[in-house]
Amino acid sequence: MSQVDQEYDIYRALAFVYDQVMEEVNYEHWADFIDEIMQTHHRDPLRILELGCGTGSLALSLDELMCYSILATDKSPEMINVARRKKQEMITSRVSFDVVDFMDLSPLHPRKFDVVLLTFDSINYLHHQDLILQLLEEVQQVLNEEGIFIFDFTTPQNSEQAIQSLDGEEGYYENFYYHRKSRYDEEDRIHVNTFTIQQLDDDRENVIDSFQEVHKQRIYTLSEMRSIIHNSSFDILSQYEGFDLVDADDDSLRVTMTLTCPQTT
Ligand SMILES: C[S@@+](CC[C@H](N)C(=O)[O-])C[C@H]1O[C@@H](n2cnc3c(N)ncnc32)[C@H](O)[C@@H]1O
């Protein structure tokens, strides 16, 4: 038995409890919102690539709409393993899952997609403009003509509001326990979530193993994100607030953007 926390690659141990951590998230509602955006900004979206898909909840919900061919990818093999298990339980799902780092999409070449998705703050793991620009270049390489890139990010207002409910959050899933410590540095705009994940014995009385993952996300304002995109080859088609087709502004908590690349149109 080990009580010593090991610092781990992110989304490795968290994969065991991720769906419990996200218990309150309504992925079906989220999929309907993404579907609405795709239908608004693309003539005939068919081939979808999801980046940073985690345990596949969004892709599996989108697949239930029965009109898309979906490849869902994530850098973490552990998250993809969970996604594949969930797919097997669904029997009829046609989503394909693969391990892919979104900073290098060359393993997908020469495949092209009508829509590339990156949701739930995954872009906030990129701490510098240069990294976001590199991601956009990678996305451009895998987009079809008239293809669109849909991604979301959270803002400083979101971090300031969420910190109280996130800090100290804990829960159990099967024989795992997790605890989240959450702090937000308003000055350098880094939101740090430190997860302790413990593997327990069958009676949940003794700790068999304990892991620690430190997740650091850079929090962007809408103006900052817009100015980064202006330095790329992409144009902004829309910027929505929350989960409605309502224009976001600098007070929005979560912004979902739709981009297109004029060279490909
Ligand atoms: C906040 S989770 C969101 C997961 C999923 N989109 C959801 O809605 O539940 C962020 C995900 O991004 C993935 N990720 C972070 N950096 C990545 C990278 N460079 N390439 C691919 N996936 C990455 C993580 O492994 C994790 O699954």
The ligand as an ORCA input file, in Angstrom:
! r2SCAN-3c Opt
* xyz 0 1
  C     -11.065     19.132    -20.338
  S     -10.779     17.620    -21.174
  C     -12.096     17.651    -22.352
  C     -12.419     16.282    -22.865
  C     -13.653     16.204    -23.744
  N     -13.576     17.138    -24.861
  C     -14.913     16.433    -22.948
  O     -15.713     17.285    -23.351
  O     -15.139     15.770    -21.950
  C      -9.341     17.997    -22.162
  C      -8.893     16.838    -23.039
  O      -7.899     17.333    -23.923
  C      -6.920     16.338    -24.069
  N      -5.690     16.967    -24.541
  C      -4.926     17.898    -23.904
  N      -3.858     18.216    -24.660
  C      -3.962     17.484    -25.802
  C      -3.179     17.392    -26.989
  N      -2.054     18.099    -27.139
  N      -3.604     16.567    -27.971
  C      -4.757     15.850    -27.841
  N      -5.526     15.878    -26.723
  C      -5.129     16.699    -25.722
  C      -6.798     15.704    -22.712
  O      -6.174     14.431    -22.763
  C      -8.260     15.665    -22.284
  O      -8.879     14.468    -22.630
*
